[in-house]
Amino acid sequence: MPDHKEEKIRVYRNPAKNEEYFKNRVGMGTSYDVGVRKLTILDKEIQLYYLNGLCDTAYIIHLMRELVAINNRKEDPDELVDIVENRLLNAQVEKVKTLDETTDQVLSGLVAVIVEGAGFAFIIDVRSYPGRNPEEPDTEMGLIAAVLIGQIAIEVGLFSPEVILYVSLAAIGTFTTPSYELSLANKMSRLVLMILVALFHIKGLVIGFTVLIIAMTSIKSLQTPYLWPLIPFNGKALWQVLVRTAKPGAKVRPSIVHPKNRLRQPTNS
């Protein structure tokens, strides 16, 4: 069977037919993606088709101002196509003769300008491309710089392997702390320990950790030692802390609070 190539539709000289084609082809008017601006220049209609989000609005506004300014001069309407072409000062401007190609270009982010009676469309590239600023380093260079800075810091003594190990363990502990208030207290303690480790290495860690344990042991909240049931040691209570037994199933109140009735529920319930 012979191949039947799909016939390309040429740009209509009637602007209403071009607008109808865009409505049927890409759903213009139903979708907010494709937009059109219609201008009356020298008693002829000029249509601008563009895609919202990909076209720079400032360029479209500038383009419409250039076209509207044609009305301020006494020009021959029969030469409107040439006048419009001279007003398109963009770097990339080309002519396409079919509506199929015009639609594809618009959907790619370009602007189509169709002059009534021309029979073709001007395609203008007004897309904005993000540029890289001189102060922005490449990702690879940033990673290499981070590794080099870390190695230099270790060699000059700013960070020791003990400090790096401590910071790693502290980061893991941050994710396992359920209380926000406790995490703030831990951050302050870690800062003091990190300074001691940086100054005195392993001795600073031992001294700082010992002082921290002694300080927590001396703290009491509602006459209850802060480290209970570890200090003073209570095996059954420590087991409930580690295993996290269900509260409704616990029938005995903690002995550290010296309750008058150790049973949580009445004996006759």
MOMODA-V827289 format. One record per pair of residues at least 4 apart in sequence whose C-alpha atoms are under 6 Angstrom apart, sorted by the first residue. I is the first residue (numbers start at 1). J is the second residue. If there is no record, write none. Layout:
i:I j:J
i:I j:J
//
This chain:
i:9 j:98
i:9 j:99
i:10 j:97
i:10 j:98
i:10 j:99
i:11 j:97
i:11 j:98
i:11 j:99
i:11 j:119
i:11 j:120
i:12 j:18
i:12 j:119
i:13 j:116
i:13 j:117
i:13 j:118
i:13 j:119
i:15 j:116
i:21 j:25
i:22 j:26
i:22 j:28
i:23 j:27
i:23 j:28
i:27 j:31
i:28 j:34
i:33 j:51
i:33 j:52
i:34 j:50
i:34 j:51
i:35 j:49
i:35 j:50
i:36 j:48
i:36 j:49
i:37 j:47
i:37 j:48
i:38 j:46
i:38 j:47
i:39 j:45
i:39 j:46
i:40 j:44
i:40 j:45
i:41 j:71
i:42 j:77
i:45 j:116
i:46 j:114
i:46 j:115
i:47 j:113
i:47 j:114
i:48 j:112
i:48 j:113
i:49 j:111
i:49 j:112
i:50 j:106
i:50 j:111
i:51 j:109
i:54 j:109
i:55 j:109
i:55 j:127
i:56 j:127
i:92 j:124
i:92 j:125
i:93 j:123
i:93 j:124
i:94 j:122
i:94 j:123
i:95 j:121
i:95 j:122
i:96 j:120
i:96 j:121
i:97 j:120
i:99 j:103
i:105 j:110
i:106 j:110
i:106 j:111
i:110 j:124
i:110 j:125
i:111 j:123
i:111 j:124
i:112 j:122
i:112 j:123
i:113 j:121
i:113 j:122
i:114 j:121
i:145 j:149
i:153 j:158
i:153 j:159
i:154 j:158
i:154 j:159
i:154 j:160
i:159 j:163
i:186 j:190
i:190 j:194
i:193 j:208
i:196 j:200
i:196 j:204
i:197 j:201
i:197 j:204
i:197 j:205
i:200 j:204
i:204 j:208
i:205 j:209
i:217 j:227
i:219 j:226
i:220 j:224
i:220 j:225
i:220 j:226
i:227 j:231
i:228 j:232
i:229 j:233
i:229 j:234
i:229 j:237
i:229 j:238
i:234 j:238
i:239 j:243
i:240 j:244
i:240 j:245
i:251 j:263
i:251 j:264
i:252 j:262
i:252 j:263
i:252 j:264
i:253 j:262
//
